[in-house]
Amino acid sequence: MQEKELLQLIRKARSKDPDAFSSLIYFYMKDLYRVAISILMNDEDAADAIQDTILGCWEKLHTLKQEKYLRPG
């Protein structure tokens, strides 16, 4: 995904666009899983942690002050 597309998705998701948010989650899912499984070492616990993270992101994404913090490094 190009940076311009990613920024548009972030802006839309911050405005509570569920489709844009779903696209962002899909884009970041491998990273979410990799981090969760490396810490928790269990698929079920990792899935629960990812679910909690996604919910927290949906509820708090509007507070993100700089889109660069959501872009891949």
Phi and psi restraints in degrees (range 20) as a CNS / XPLOR table:
assign (resid 1 and name C) (resid 2 and name N)
       (resid 2 and name CA) (resid 2 and name C) 1.0 -76.1 20.0 2
assign (resid 2 and name N) (resid 2 and name CA)
       (resid 2 and name C) (resid 3 and name N) 1.0 154.0 20.0 2
assign (resid 2 and name C) (resid 3 and name N)
       (resid 3 and name CA) (resid 3 and name C) 1.0 -58.9 20.0 2
assign (resid 3 and name N) (resid 3 and name CA)
       (resid 3 and name C) (resid 4 and name N) 1.0 -38.9 20.0 2
assign (resid 3 and name C) (resid 4 and name N)
       (resid 4 and name CA) (resid 4 and name C) 1.0 -62.8 20.0 2
assign (resid 4 and name N) (resid 4 and name CA)
       (resid 4 and name C) (resid 5 and name N) 1.0 -42.7 20.0 2
assign (resid 4 and name C) (resid 5 and name N)
       (resid 5 and name CA) (resid 5 and name C) 1.0 -64.2 20.0 2
assign (resid 5 and name N) (resid 5 and name CA)
       (resid 5 and name C) (resid 6 and name N) 1.0 -41.5 20.0 2
assign (resid 5 and name C) (resid 6 and name N)
       (resid 6 and name CA) (resid 6 and name C) 1.0 -62.9 20.0 2
assign (resid 6 and name N) (resid 6 and name CA)
       (resid 6 and name C) (resid 7 and name N) 1.0 -43.4 20.0 2
assign (resid 6 and name C) (resid 7 and name N)
       (resid 7 and name CA) (resid 7 and name C) 1.0 -62.3 20.0 2
assign (resid 7 and name N) (resid 7 and name CA)
       (resid 7 and name C) (resid 8 and name N) 1.0 -39.4 20.0 2
assign (resid 7 and name C) (resid 8 and name N)
       (resid 8 and name CA) (resid 8 and name C) 1.0 -63.9 20.0 2
assign (resid 8 and name N) (resid 8 and name CA)
       (resid 8 and name C) (resid 9 and name N) 1.0 -42.5 20.0 2
assign (resid 8 and name C) (resid 9 and name N)
       (resid 9 and name CA) (resid 9 and name C) 1.0 -62.0 20.0 2
assign (resid 9 and name N) (resid 9 and name CA)
       (resid 9 and name C) (resid 10 and name N) 1.0 -42.9 20.0 2
assign (resid 9 and name C) (resid 10 and name N)
       (resid 10 and name CA) (resid 10 and name C) 1.0 -61.0 20.0 2
assign (resid 10 and name N) (resid 10 and name CA)
       (resid 10 and name C) (resid 11 and name N) 1.0 -45.5 20.0 2
assign (resid 10 and name C) (resid 11 and name N)
       (resid 11 and name CA) (resid 11 and name C) 1.0 -63.1 20.0 2
assign (resid 11 and name N) (resid 11 and name CA)
       (resid 11 and name C) (resid 12 and name N) 1.0 -43.0 20.0 2
assign (resid 11 and name C) (resid 12 and name N)
       (resid 12 and name CA) (resid 12 and name C) 1.0 -65.4 20.0 2
assign (resid 12 and name N) (resid 12 and name CA)
       (resid 12 and name C) (resid 13 and name N) 1.0 -42.7 20.0 2
assign (resid 12 and name C) (resid 13 and name N)
       (resid 13 and name CA) (resid 13 and name C) 1.0 -63.5 20.0 2
assign (resid 13 and name N) (resid 13 and name CA)
       (resid 13 and name C) (resid 14 and name N) 1.0 -37.5 20.0 2
assign (resid 13 and name C) (resid 14 and name N)
       (resid 14 and name CA) (resid 14 and name C) 1.0 -62.9 20.0 2
assign (resid 14 and name N) (resid 14 and name CA)
       (resid 14 and name C) (resid 15 and name N) 1.0 -24.7 20.0 2
assign (resid 14 and name C) (resid 15 and name N)
       (resid 15 and name CA) (resid 15 and name C) 1.0 -91.3 20.0 2
assign (resid 15 and name N) (resid 15 and name CA)
       (resid 15 and name C) (resid 16 and name N) 1.0 16.2 20.0 2
assign (resid 15 and name C) (resid 16 and name N)
       (resid 16 and name CA) (resid 16 and name C) 1.0 69.3 20.0 2
assign (resid 16 and name N) (resid 16 and name CA)
       (resid 16 and name C) (resid 17 and name N) 1.0 33.8 20.0 2
assign (resid 16 and name C) (resid 17 and name N)
       (resid 17 and name CA) (resid 17 and name C) 1.0 -82.1 20.0 2
assign (resid 17 and name N) (resid 17 and name CA)
       (resid 17 and name C) (resid 18 and name N) 1.0 109.4 20.0 2
assign (resid 17 and name C) (resid 18 and name N)
       (resid 18 and name CA) (resid 18 and name C) 1.0 -64.5 20.0 2
assign (resid 18 and name N) (resid 18 and name CA)
       (resid 18 and name C) (resid 19 and name N) 1.0 -33.0 20.0 2
assign (resid 18 and name C) (resid 19 and name N)
       (resid 19 and name CA) (resid 19 and name C) 1.0 -67.9 20.0 2
assign (resid 19 and name N) (resid 19 and name CA)
       (resid 19 and name C) (resid 20 and name N) 1.0 -41.6 20.0 2
assign (resid 19 and name C) (resid 20 and name N)
       (resid 20 and name CA) (resid 20 and name C) 1.0 -65.2 20.0 2
assign (resid 20 and name N) (resid 20 and name CA)
       (resid 20 and name C) (resid 21 and name N) 1.0 -41.6 20.0 2
assign (resid 20 and name C) (resid 21 and name N)
       (resid 21 and name CA) (resid 21 and name C) 1.0 -63.0 20.0 2
assign (resid 21 and name N) (resid 21 and name CA)
       (resid 21 and name C) (resid 22 and name N) 1.0 -43.2 20.0 2
assign (resid 21 and name C) (resid 22 and name N)
       (resid 22 and name CA) (resid 22 and name C) 1.0 -60.6 20.0 2
assign (resid 22 and name N) (resid 22 and name CA)
       (resid 22 and name C) (resid 23 and name N) 1.0 -39.9 20.0 2
assign (resid 22 and name C) (resid 23 and name N)
       (resid 23 and name CA) (resid 23 and name C) 1.0 -64.4 20.0 2
assign (resid 23 and name N) (resid 23 and name CA)
       (resid 23 and name C) (resid 24 and name N) 1.0 -39.8 20.0 2
assign (resid 23 and name C) (resid 24 and name N)
       (resid 24 and name CA) (resid 24 and name C) 1.0 -63.8 20.0 2
assign (resid 24 and name N) (resid 24 and name CA)
       (resid 24 and name C) (resid 25 and name N) 1.0 -43.8 20.0 2
assign (resid 24 and name C) (resid 25 and name N)
       (resid 25 and name CA) (resid 25 and name C) 1.0 -62.2 20.0 2
assign (resid 25 and name N) (resid 25 and name CA)
       (resid 25 and name C) (resid 26 and name N) 1.0 -43.8 20.0 2
assign (resid 25 and name C) (resid 26 and name N)
       (resid 26 and name CA) (resid 26 and name C) 1.0 -59.6 20.0 2
assign (resid 26 and name N) (resid 26 and name CA)
       (resid 26 and name C) (resid 27 and name N) 1.0 -42.4 20.0 2
assign (resid 26 and name C) (resid 27 and name N)
       (resid 27 and name CA) (resid 27 and name C) 1.0 -62.2 20.0 2
assign (resid 27 and name N) (resid 27 and name CA)
       (resid 27 and name C) (resid 28 and name N) 1.0 -39.2 20.0 2
assign (resid 27 and name C) (resid 28 and name N)
       (resid 28 and name CA) (resid 28 and name C) 1.0 -96.3 20.0 2
assign (resid 28 and name N) (resid 28 and name CA)
       (resid 28 and name C) (resid 29 and name N) 1.0 -0.3 20.0 2
assign (resid 28 and name C) (resid 29 and name N)
       (resid 29 and name CA) (resid 29 and name C) 1.0 -59.0 20.0 2
assign (resid 29 and name N) (resid 29 and name CA)
       (resid 29 and name C) (resid 30 and name N) 1.0 -42.0 20.0 2
assign (resid 29 and name C) (resid 30 and name N)
       (resid 30 and name CA) (resid 30 and name C) 1.0 -61.0 20.0 2
assign (resid 30 and name N) (resid 30 and name CA)
       (resid 30 and name C) (resid 31 and name N) 1.0 -41.2 20.0 2
assign (resid 30 and name C) (resid 31 and name N)
       (resid 31 and name CA) (resid 31 and name C) 1.0 -66.7 20.0 2
assign (resid 31 and name N) (resid 31 and name CA)
       (resid 31 and name C) (resid 32 and name N) 1.0 -42.3 20.0 2
assign (resid 31 and name C) (resid 32 and name N)
       (resid 32 and name CA) (resid 32 and name C) 1.0 -59.4 20.0 2
assign (resid 32 and name N) (resid 32 and name CA)
       (resid 32 and name C) (resid 33 and name N) 1.0 -46.5 20.0 2
assign (resid 32 and name C) (resid 33 and name N)
       (resid 33 and name CA) (resid 33 and name C) 1.0 -65.5 20.0 2
assign (resid 33 and name N) (resid 33 and name CA)
       (resid 33 and name C) (resid 34 and name N) 1.0 -43.8 20.0 2
assign (resid 33 and name C) (resid 34 and name N)
       (resid 34 and name CA) (resid 34 and name C) 1.0 -58.9 20.0 2
assign (resid 34 and name N) (resid 34 and name CA)
       (resid 34 and name C) (resid 35 and name N) 1.0 -44.4 20.0 2
assign (resid 34 and name C) (resid 35 and name N)
       (resid 35 and name CA) (resid 35 and name C) 1.0 -68.3 20.0 2
assign (resid 35 and name N) (resid 35 and name CA)
       (resid 35 and name C) (resid 36 and name N) 1.0 -46.9 20.0 2
assign (resid 35 and name C) (resid 36 and name N)
       (resid 36 and name CA) (resid 36 and name C) 1.0 -62.3 20.0 2
assign (resid 36 and name N) (resid 36 and name CA)
       (resid 36 and name C) (resid 37 and name N) 1.0 -44.6 20.0 2
assign (resid 36 and name C) (resid 37 and name N)
       (resid 37 and name CA) (resid 37 and name C) 1.0 -71.0 20.0 2
assign (resid 37 and name N) (resid 37 and name CA)
       (resid 37 and name C) (resid 38 and name N) 1.0 -31.7 20.0 2
assign (resid 37 and name C) (resid 38 and name N)
       (resid 38 and name CA) (resid 38 and name C) 1.0 -69.1 20.0 2
assign (resid 38 and name N) (resid 38 and name CA)
       (resid 38 and name C) (resid 39 and name N) 1.0 -28.0 20.0 2
assign (resid 38 and name C) (resid 39 and name N)
       (resid 39 and name CA) (resid 39 and name C) 1.0 -88.0 20.0 2
assign (resid 39 and name N) (resid 39 and name CA)
       (resid 39 and name C) (resid 40 and name N) 1.0 -45.4 20.0 2
assign (resid 39 and name C) (resid 40 and name N)
       (resid 40 and name CA) (resid 40 and name C) 1.0 -93.1 20.0 2
assign (resid 40 and name N) (resid 40 and name CA)
       (resid 40 and name C) (resid 41 and name N) 1.0 -22.7 20.0 2
assign (resid 40 and name C) (resid 41 and name N)
       (resid 41 and name CA) (resid 41 and name C) 1.0 58.5 20.0 2
assign (resid 41 and name N) (resid 41 and name CA)
       (resid 41 and name C) (resid 42 and name N) 1.0 25.6 20.0 2
assign (resid 41 and name C) (resid 42 and name N)
       (resid 42 and name CA) (resid 42 and name C) 1.0 -151.8 20.0 2
assign (resid 42 and name N) (resid 42 and name CA)
       (resid 42 and name C) (resid 43 and name N) 1.0 127.4 20.0 2
assign (resid 42 and name C) (resid 43 and name N)
       (resid 43 and name CA) (resid 43 and name C) 1.0 -60.6 20.0 2
assign (resid 43 and name N) (resid 43 and name CA)
       (resid 43 and name C) (resid 44 and name N) 1.0 -41.9 20.0 2
assign (resid 43 and name C) (resid 44 and name N)
       (resid 44 and name CA) (resid 44 and name C) 1.0 -66.4 20.0 2
assign (resid 44 and name N) (resid 44 and name CA)
       (resid 44 and name C) (resid 45 and name N) 1.0 -43.8 20.0 2
assign (resid 44 and name C) (resid 45 and name N)
       (resid 45 and name CA) (resid 45 and name C) 1.0 -65.8 20.0 2
assign (resid 45 and name N) (resid 45 and name CA)
       (resid 45 and name C) (resid 46 and name N) 1.0 -39.0 20.0 2
assign (resid 45 and name C) (resid 46 and name N)
       (resid 46 and name CA) (resid 46 and name C) 1.0 -63.9 20.0 2
assign (resid 46 and name N) (resid 46 and name CA)
       (resid 46 and name C) (resid 47 and name N) 1.0 -42.9 20.0 2
assign (resid 46 and name C) (resid 47 and name N)
       (resid 47 and name CA) (resid 47 and name C) 1.0 -61.9 20.0 2
assign (resid 47 and name N) (resid 47 and name CA)
       (resid 47 and name C) (resid 48 and name N) 1.0 -41.9 20.0 2
assign (resid 47 and name C) (resid 48 and name N)
       (resid 48 and name CA) (resid 48 and name C) 1.0 -63.3 20.0 2
assign (resid 48 and name N) (resid 48 and name CA)
       (resid 48 and name C) (resid 49 and name N) 1.0 -43.4 20.0 2
assign (resid 48 and name C) (resid 49 and name N)
       (resid 49 and name CA) (resid 49 and name C) 1.0 -64.4 20.0 2
assign (resid 49 and name N) (resid 49 and name CA)
       (resid 49 and name C) (resid 50 and name N) 1.0 -40.4 20.0 2
assign (resid 49 and name C) (resid 50 and name N)
       (resid 50 and name CA) (resid 50 and name C) 1.0 -64.9 20.0 2
assign (resid 50 and name N) (resid 50 and name CA)
       (resid 50 and name C) (resid 51 and name N) 1.0 -42.6 20.0 2
assign (resid 50 and name C) (resid 51 and name N)
       (resid 51 and name CA) (resid 51 and name C) 1.0 -60.4 20.0 2
assign (resid 51 and name N) (resid 51 and name CA)
       (resid 51 and name C) (resid 52 and name N) 1.0 -45.4 20.0 2
assign (resid 51 and name C) (resid 52 and name N)
       (resid 52 and name CA) (resid 52 and name C) 1.0 -61.8 20.0 2
assign (resid 52 and name N) (resid 52 and name CA)
       (resid 52 and name C) (resid 53 and name N) 1.0 -40.0 20.0 2
assign (resid 52 and name C) (resid 53 and name N)
       (resid 53 and name CA) (resid 53 and name C) 1.0 -64.6 20.0 2
assign (resid 53 and name N) (resid 53 and name CA)
       (resid 53 and name C) (resid 54 and name N) 1.0 -44.5 20.0 2
assign (resid 53 and name C) (resid 54 and name N)
       (resid 54 and name CA) (resid 54 and name C) 1.0 -62.2 20.0 2
assign (resid 54 and name N) (resid 54 and name CA)
       (resid 54 and name C) (resid 55 and name N) 1.0 -44.4 20.0 2
assign (resid 54 and name C) (resid 55 and name N)
       (resid 55 and name CA) (resid 55 and name C) 1.0 -62.0 20.0 2
assign (resid 55 and name N) (resid 55 and name CA)
       (resid 55 and name C) (resid 56 and name N) 1.0 -44.8 20.0 2
assign (resid 55 and name C) (resid 56 and name N)
       (resid 56 and name CA) (resid 56 and name C) 1.0 -61.9 20.0 2
assign (resid 56 and name N) (resid 56 and name CA)
       (resid 56 and name C) (resid 57 and name N) 1.0 -39.5 20.0 2
assign (resid 56 and name C) (resid 57 and name N)
       (resid 57 and name CA) (resid 57 and name C) 1.0 -64.1 20.0 2
assign (resid 57 and name N) (resid 57 and name CA)
       (resid 57 and name C) (resid 58 and name N) 1.0 -44.0 20.0 2
assign (resid 57 and name C) (resid 58 and name N)
       (resid 58 and name CA) (resid 58 and name C) 1.0 -59.8 20.0 2
assign (resid 58 and name N) (resid 58 and name CA)
       (resid 58 and name C) (resid 59 and name N) 1.0 -42.4 20.0 2
assign (resid 58 and name C) (resid 59 and name N)
       (resid 59 and name CA) (resid 59 and name C) 1.0 -72.5 20.0 2
assign (resid 59 and name N) (resid 59 and name CA)
       (resid 59 and name C) (resid 60 and name N) 1.0 -29.2 20.0 2
assign (resid 59 and name C) (resid 60 and name N)
       (resid 60 and name CA) (resid 60 and name C) 1.0 -112.9 20.0 2
assign (resid 60 and name N) (resid 60 and name CA)
       (resid 60 and name C) (resid 61 and name N) 1.0 -1.8 20.0 2
assign (resid 60 and name C) (resid 61 and name N)
       (resid 61 and name CA) (resid 61 and name C) 1.0 -59.4 20.0 2
assign (resid 61 and name N) (resid 61 and name CA)
       (resid 61 and name C) (resid 62 and name N) 1.0 -31.1 20.0 2
assign (resid 61 and name C) (resid 62 and name N)
       (resid 62 and name CA) (resid 62 and name C) 1.0 -64.7 20.0 2
assign (resid 62 and name N) (resid 62 and name CA)
       (resid 62 and name C) (resid 63 and name N) 1.0 -16.7 20.0 2
assign (resid 62 and name C) (resid 63 and name N)
       (resid 63 and name CA) (resid 63 and name C) 1.0 -88.9 20.0 2
assign (resid 63 and name N) (resid 63 and name CA)
       (resid 63 and name C) (resid 64 and name N) 1.0 -4.7 20.0 2
assign (resid 63 and name C) (resid 64 and name N)
       (resid 64 and name CA) (resid 64 and name C) 1.0 -61.5 20.0 2
assign (resid 64 and name N) (resid 64 and name CA)
       (resid 64 and name C) (resid 65 and name N) 1.0 121.5 20.0 2
assign (resid 64 and name C) (resid 65 and name N)
       (resid 65 and name CA) (resid 65 and name C) 1.0 -86.8 20.0 2
assign (resid 65 and name N) (resid 65 and name CA)
       (resid 65 and name C) (resid 66 and name N) 1.0 -30.6 20.0 2
assign (resid 65 and name C) (resid 66 and name N)
       (resid 66 and name CA) (resid 66 and name C) 1.0 -134.6 20.0 2
assign (resid 66 and name N) (resid 66 and name CA)
       (resid 66 and name C) (resid 67 and name N) 1.0 122.5 20.0 2
assign (resid 66 and name C) (resid 67 and name N)
       (resid 67 and name CA) (resid 67 and name C) 1.0 -59.4 20.0 2
assign (resid 67 and name N) (resid 67 and name CA)
       (resid 67 and name C) (resid 68 and name N) 1.0 -26.5 20.0 2
assign (resid 67 and name C) (resid 68 and name N)
       (resid 68 and name CA) (resid 68 and name C) 1.0 -60.0 20.0 2
assign (resid 68 and name N) (resid 68 and name CA)
       (resid 68 and name C) (resid 69 and name N) 1.0 -22.4 20.0 2
assign (resid 68 and name C) (resid 69 and name N)
       (resid 69 and name CA) (resid 69 and name C) 1.0 -74.7 20.0 2
assign (resid 69 and name N) (resid 69 and name CA)
       (resid 69 and name C) (resid 70 and name N) 1.0 -11.4 20.0 2
assign (resid 69 and name C) (resid 70 and name N)
       (resid 70 and name CA) (resid 70 and name C) 1.0 -106.3 20.0 2
assign (resid 70 and name N) (resid 70 and name CA)
       (resid 70 and name C) (resid 71 and name N) 1.0 -4.4 20.0 2
assign (resid 70 and name C) (resid 71 and name N)
       (resid 71 and name CA) (resid 71 and name C) 1.0 -83.1 20.0 2
assign (resid 71 and name N) (resid 71 and name CA)
       (resid 71 and name C) (resid 72 and name N) 1.0 148.6 20.0 2
assign (resid 71 and name C) (resid 72 and name N)
       (resid 72 and name CA) (resid 72 and name C) 1.0 -66.1 20.0 2
assign (resid 72 and name N) (resid 72 and name CA)
       (resid 72 and name C) (resid 73 and name N) 1.0 147.9 20.0 2
